[in-house]
Amino acid sequence: MEKPKVVLIQPDSPFLSEPLSFPGLGLLYVCAFLKDNGYEVEFYDLTGGLRLPEKLRGDIFGFSCQTVHLPFAASAVKDLRKDNPDSIFIVGGPCPTWSAQDCLERGFDIVVRGEGENSMLDIANNFKNIRDAVKGNREVRRVYTPDCYLDVNNIPFPDWEAVDIKRYRYQLDGRRCMSIITCRGSCPFGIAGNCRFCSKTDLGKVKGLRFRSPENVLREVRTLKERYGFGSVMIYDDEIMINKARDIRVFSGLKEMDIKFRCMTRVNLATKEELIMLKDYGCIEVCIGAESGDPHILEDVIKKGTTVEQNTRFVQWCKEIGLNVKVYLILGLPSESRKSLENTYSWLEKTRPSNYDVSIYAPYPGSEFYDHKEKYEIEWDQEALRKIWYTGEPQYGAPAVWTPYLSSKEIADFRDKINKEFKRGVGGTTSYWGPMPEDAKENN
């Protein structure tokens, strides 16, 4: 039998303020891996409002799916089945990783949890048997969870040729910017029990991070620079400075290539001297999850593993050395009260970071607060919460949560007060989006 034709589909993200910031890396990794193993793959990137062609045909259809994408993906499967009755439909990404049964109930044949390369290759290699079982309603493995993990230094780079990379227009310090990830695996702080608001899933054998070598990371960046004209990167690891010796070699290599970068870390991972080093290596902005300015919320409720004092000191260090710092804040966490909101307001007023985002908490399956709601001082309207999951409204619209001390409206009003009274930054000397600056155009 000929190898099956694989069609991969990246849904649009119209809920984002700028959907065409970065392409989704997960599906591009899968695409490159399947091609590397001899499969024909068609890739449809619908970001920015594009649509699938009519009468699209394939043997295997694979969707990348955040929770907010699920209604679109389920509708697309229903339409595609009309012309592809003998095909199998697969979904992977954050949503199926945490809500596999929900995806199966919405019409997908198979769910892939966690890293998708090996699972998709196994499905493709066994396509006929799996298809016959699915179509014959016989017993078949419906949920794929990795039983082994790839060597992160032997995985093909994302298939940048599968998308129109010039459609994406994120920029950093006047340079075109592309996203990269330099490690894979579970956040060690989540494994340790920190960050109760964060969804966590135990996927079996491998826990902890697997770090790509500096040489491997820098080869990818060199490709992005020389082939596609990118002069900066957004490092989308949850936290840099966990593996400091390796990270320093990466940053040193970026400096040698004249590549600027933006990154995320925790306030207890870097000293002032290391932040000075980051700036010297070309870091334009560092982002941190401050979460709350209230000690009780931060330390006792969400168990972040950091303190308000550490958050304050980190922001002050960045300001002293001239390194842009963006903080992320969450309102409406369990036990939130008028006092805790005022403490967050006062902290923001005192520290005045370069930039900030403030959102209202929306619980997701897999998080301690969602799975064990009865232990915490928080309530929510499940129907309103599901609407938030599937529309992406928690940052902008009405929240679904409330506490014994605050109504949903009071939480939303306080978010609006913060956004009105504090000026949000624009990521350094240039905005993240907009027309490409002249030097960035020249790099094309």
N, C-alpha and C positions, 0 to 999 in steps of 0.2 A: 504493500500500500504506500502511496506517495505520502510525504510528510504533510500534515495538516497546515492550512493557511491560518496564521494567527493575526487577529486584528486587535490592537490595543487602543483604548479610548480614554483620554484625559478630559474630564468634564470641565465646563466653564466654572468660574468662581465669581459671579456677579455681585456677591455680598461683600467682596473686598473693595476697599477704597480705590485700589488700582490693581485689577486682576493681572495685568501684563507686567508685573514686577519680575517674577522668576518663573520658569517652567517647573513642573513637578519632577523632582529627581527620581522618585521611586520607580515610576513606570518607565522612565528613560533607562534606568539600570536594567530592568527586566528586558526591555527591547534589545539593548546591546548584548545581553547574555544569551538570549534566544538566537539572535543572528550569529553570534560567535559559535553556537552549537548547530548551525546549518539550517535554521528555520527561516522561512519567508515571513516577514512581519510588515504589516501596514500599521502606521501610527497616525491617529487623528487627535490633534491638539485643538480642543474647542475653546480654549481660553480666549477671552475677548469677544465672545458672541458668535463664533463660527459654528456651523452646523454639519452634521454628518451628511454625506452624499446619499441620494436616493438609491434604493436597490443595492445597498452595500452587502457584499457576500464575504463569508469567511467560515472556517470550521470551528475556530476557538475565538470567542470574543472576551477580552479581558478589560475590566474597568478598574481604575484607581478611584478610591472613594473615601473622602472624609464624610462624617455624619451628614453634613449639610448637602452633600452631593447625592445622597441616597434616593430621594424622590425622582430626580432627573434620571439617574442610572436605571432605576426600576422601570420607568416609563420607556426609556430607550430600549431596554431588553424586550419589553412587550412588543414594540414596533419592529425590532430587528428579527424577532422570531417568525414574523409573517413570511419573510423571504428566506429564512434560514431555519427551517423546522428541525433539521437534523444536527444543528450546531449545539455546542455547549457554551454556557455563559458563566463567567468567573468574575468574582470581585475580590479585590485586595485593598489594603490600606488601613488607616486608623479605625474606620467604622466597623468593618468586618472583624478586625482584630478584637474589638471589645463587644460587638453585638452580632455575632455570627448567625444566631437563629433568626434575628430580625431580617437579615439579608436573604436567608433561605426562604423565609416566608414571603418575601417580596419578589420572588421569581428567579433568583440566581440558582444555578445548578450546583456550583461549588464555591466555597469561601476559602480564601487564602489568608491565614493569620501571620503577622510578623513579616520577616524578610521573604520576598516572593520569588527570587530567581530559581532556586532548586525546586520549589513546588510547581512553578509553571513549566519548568523543563520536564518534570516527572509526568505532569498531565499531558503535555504534548507528546512525549515518548509513548504514552499508553493511551493515546486518544481514542482509538477504535474500541478498545475494551471498556473504557470509561463512558464513551458515548452510547454504546450498546446497552450498558447497564442503566444509565440515566434514562434513555428513551424507553427501555423496557421495564422501568420502575423496579429494577432489581436492586439488591443491596449494593451500595457503592460508597466509597469514602467521600463524604460531602464537605468535610472541614479539614483543610491541610494546615498542619502546624509543623514548622521545621524540626526534623529529627537530627539534622546536622547543619552546620553553618559554613559558609564559604570563607576561604582565606581572604581577608579584606585587601590584601596586596595582589591578588590574582583575579580580581573582578574587573571586567572591562569598564572603562569610564562610561558615564551616561552617553547615550546615543544622541549627541547634539545635532547630527544631521537629520534626525527624524522630525525635528521641529524647525520652524522658521525663526531662528534664534534672534534675528534682527527686529522681530516684532516686540521683543521684551525691552523695556526702557528704564530699568532701575539704574541709578547712577550714584556715584559716591565721589565726593571731592572733585566733581567735574569730569569723571571718567565713567565709561560704561562698566556696569557691575554685573557679575553672575554669581549664583549661589553654589557652594560646594559643601560637602560633609566630609570630615576627616576621620570619623570613627563610627562604629556601629555598636548597638547593644543597649542595655538598660542603664538608666541613670543611677549611679551608685548611691546617691542620696535618697532616691525613691526606694531602692532596695533596703536601705537602712531605716526606712519608716518615716522619712521626712516628707513634707509637702502633701498633706492629706487631701488637698483639693485636686491633686493630679491623678489622672487615670493610670493605673498600672496593671499589667497582665503578665503572669508567669507563663512563659512560652516553653518551659522545659529545660533542656540540658545546659544551655549557655546563659550565664548571667554576667553582668558586668560589661565593660567596654572592650572592644577590639579596635586597636588603633592602627590606622594606615601609617606606613613608614613616611618619613619626611620626603624621601626620594619619590615615592609614589604620588604623594599629594602635589609635589612641585611639578611633576611631569604633567599632571592634569592642568594645573594653572598655566604652565607654559603653552599647552595646547590652546587653552582659552585665549591667551594673549596673542600668540603668533598666528593662529588660524582664524580666530574670530574677532580679534581687536579689542578684547576686554582689558582694561587697565586697573581693575579693582575686583575684589571678591567679597562676598558676604559668607562668612564661615558659620554654617547653620548647626554646628554642634551645640548641644544644650549648654555645655560649659567648657570653655578653654581653661588651661592652667591646672588640669587634673594630672596630666602627664607632662610636667613642666619641661623636662629635658628635651622631649620630642617636640613639644610646641615651640620652644625657642629655636630649634633647628628649622622648623617650618617658617617661622616669622623671619628668621635671618635670610632664608632663601627668597621669601617674598620681597624683602628689601633689595636684595641683589638684582631681582628682576624688575624693580621699580613698580611693584604692585601694592597698592593701598588696600586696606581691609577693614572690615567691620566685624564684630564678634560679640558673643555673650559669655558671661561668667557669673560666678557667685561672689558675694562680697567677702567671703572668708577664704577665698582661694588666691588672692593677689595682694602683695604688699605695695606700698607706695613706690618703692624702688622698681618693682616689677611693672607697675603701670607706666612709670617713666620709660622703661625699656620698651613696652608695647608701643608707646607713642613714637619712640625713636625708630622702631622697625616699620612704622607706616600705618599704625592703627588710627583710623579717623574717628571712630565712635565705638564705645563699649556699652553693652546693654546689661542691665541687671533686673532681676525680679525682686523689687523691694516689697511688694505685695500689700503691706499695711504699715502705717505709722504708729499703730497702737501695739505696745509691748505684749499685752495679753493675747490679742488676735494672732500676732506674728509668732510668738514663742510657745504659747500654751494651747492654742486652738489648732492652727494649721501645722505647727511643729516644723517650721521652715528650717530650723537648725542655724539660724542667724538672728541677730538682734537689731533693734532700731539703732542702737549706737554704732554698730558695724556699718549699717546702711549709710548713716550720716557721715561717718569718717570716710567711707569709700567715695561718696559724692564730693566731699570736700577735697580729697586728694586729687580727684580728676580735675576739679576746677582750678586748683592751685597749679597744676602742671599744664593746663590748657588742653586736656583731652576731653572731647565731647562724651557725655554720659547720659544715656537714656534709661529711665526707670519705668517699670511696669507695676501698676497698682490695681488691686481688686477690691471692690466694694461689695457688701452684702454677704460676706462670709458668715459662718455660724457665730452666734453671739454678738454680731455687729450691733452697735448702739449709737446713740447720738454722741456720746463721749468718744467712742472709738473713731467715729467719722471725723470728729473735730481734731482728734490727735493726728489723723492722716493729713488733714488740711494744714495743721500747724507744721507738720514735718515737711510738707511740700513747700510751704511758705518760707521755712527756715533754710532749706537746702537749695532750692531753686536749681534743679538739674537742667542740663542743656535741653532736654526733651523728655516727654513722658507720655504714656498711654494709661488711661484709666478705664476699666471695664467693670461690669457688674457680673458677679459670679453666676455661672450656669452649670450646675452639677451634671457630670457625665458618668455613665456606667464604668466601673473599674476603679473609681475613686473611693476613698474611705468615706467621704461625706455622703456620697450617693448610695453606696452599698450598705452603710450602717447609719442611715439617717436618724434612727431612733436614739442614738447616743448623743446627738448634737442639737444645739439650739438653732434650728433652721427648719423652715417649711417651704414648700413650693407647690404650685399648681402643675400637675403632671402634663396636662394638655397644653398649657402655655409653655412649659419647658420643652416639650417635643416640637412645638412650633419654632422655638428658638433654635433647637438643634438643626432643623431642616430649612431655616431661612437665614441663619447667621446674624440674628438681631441683637444678641446680648450686649454688644458694645454701643448700640445706637437706639434701640427701641425700649419698650417697657420690659422690666425684668419679670421673672417668674418666681423669684424667691422673696421671702420676708423672714424676720426673726421675731422673738417675743417683744423686742424693743423698738422695731422699726417696720413700717409698712413698705410694700414694694414701691409705692409712690415716693415715700420719703427717701428711700435709697436712690431712686432715679433723679429726684430733685437735687440731691447732694452731688451726684455725678455731674449734672448740668451746671451746678454752681462752680465746681472745680474747673470744668472746661471753659466757663465764661471768665473766670477771674485769673486764671493762670495761662500765660502764653505758651503754646506748644512750640517747640523748636522744629527745625527742618533738617536735622541731621548734619550739622556742620555748616560749611560755607555754601552748599548748594542744596536744593531740594532733592528728595529721593527720585522724583518723577518729573515729567514735563519734557519739553523739547530737548533733544540731545545737545549738550554744549558743543561748540565748534571743535574743540580738541578731541571730544569723543567721536564726533562725526568723522574726523580725519582718520581715527583708528579703524573705522570700518573699511 
